[in-house]
Amino acid sequence: MKTIAQITFIPLYTDHPKEKVQDIIEFLAQHDVKVDVNYLSTTVIGDTNVVFDLIREIYDEMNLEGQKFRLHVELLSPTDD
């Protein structure tokens, strides 16, 4: 079963928002998921547990770094693929 998540990460109160977003994209690309970068969001397709773990890791890491951010996650129903 594969889960599809559309993730939008919005760094707040930073002079370099593009760098923060690029860091998240690079982080996702290091894992066993398909990553499709779009203009306003990134689509991640992979094993359900992996996708949920990645979302949690992004949230936890940004929180630990003291970042102010918005993290929008839209989940599509799982596929059998």
Beta strands, then each sheet from edge to edge (+ up, - down):
strand 1: 2-12
strand 2: 34-37
strand 3: 42-47
strand 4: 68-79
sheet 1: 2+ 3- 1+ 4-
end
